[in-house]
């Protein structure tokens, strides 16, 4: 680690580490943070385009044309381009400069170099690049100065040369942000707590009584609604790992059928015995092959689960489909399931009456 205290301080500052010993590394420093604290006044919350905006015609600065000109962006009026701004020496004679029209008693409010937009604001680093000139004939002829010889700090509002200059006058072209600062008021924040209910207002006056126009005509009779039926089933002490018969059902040809099962409680006899899946199916009564899977629910291993569901089936064939409604559980052991009574309701659309239970 370097022993130069200034380099050591700068390095630790960039790491957010405390600075108590110039001979130690950031990891060896005392506990504490020196991370930069950003003030609301340093937060720009209006857009700065990445390409050069269209500008209004240039006008002289308030102090006079010899102090430079300003051009306001048409679509971004908080962005201003300043051209040929005349600068004045700070106490660091011929080394550091700020706006010549700055009022000594109000430097922060009158030094227009404060708020300069960084050259890196756009993707190519050219749109907002400052340009610095010097003149030895009162500003008539302005000669560019290589950017490697100076540093422009738009935060503090100073142009500093890496070595002293002997020019009669120094000028700068730059872009400046003059928009709002602080935390943006746009966007949606978290919803605050509901305030107290206000007092009940006075009852308004009763409106005038309407005119009785008589009873309207009776509307047309609506279509016949769904027909429905169902059956109860009980799975007390049902054997697991086996298809358990619940009831017969016939799904009518060319119809939609809805099954609704009210919540059924499945519980093992022991807390150490668990299950992870429950499936309701309609199976072929002869082969036990699955005709329809009504509902499957998987979950973390448990010994208690309440399950209810709704399912629909479309029989698009010309034949009725008959089967058995069954229940199947996936359990850790071959055990008995205890459950409450359930209900299987079968609802058939209008004009479909060929169904059995």
CORWOMO-V444742 format. One record per backbone hydrogen bond with DSSP energy under -1.0 kcal/mol. CO is the residue of the C=O (numbers start at 0). NH is the residue of the N-H. If there is no record, write none. Layout:
co: {CO CO}
nh: {NH NH}
//
This chain:
co: {3 4 5 6 7 8 9 10 11 15 20 24 25 38 39 39 42 53 58 60 63 64 66 67 68 69 70 71 75 77 78 79 80 81 82 84 85 87 90 91 91 93 94 95 96 97 98 102 105 106 109 110 112 114 117 125 130 131 132 133 134 142 145 148 150 152 152 153 157 158 159 168 169 170 171 172 173 174 175 179 226 228 230 232 234 237 243 246 248 250 254 256 257 258 259 260 263 265 266 269 273 274 275 276 277 278 279 279 280 281 281 282 283 288 291 294 296 301 302 304 306 308 310 312 314 316 320 322 323 324 324 325 326 327 329 332 334 336 337 341 342 343 344 345 346 347 348 352 355}
nh: {7 8 9 10 11 12 13 14 16 33 23 27 28 41 42 181 181 73 69 63 66 67 85 60 82 58 80 55 78 177 72 175 70 173 68 171 99 97 92 94 95 164 160 89 158 87 101 105 109 110 111 113 115 176 120 128 172 144 170 142 168 133 148 161 159 156 157 114 152 96 150 134 86 132 84 130 81 116 79 44 347 345 343 341 237 336 326 324 322 320 314 312 346 310 344 308 306 304 337 272 331 301 298 329 296 327 293 294 325 290 291 323 287 283 281 279 277 274 267 265 263 260 258 256 254 253 250 248 282 245 246 280 243 278 275 334 239 237 266 232 261 230 259 228 257 226 351 354 249}
//
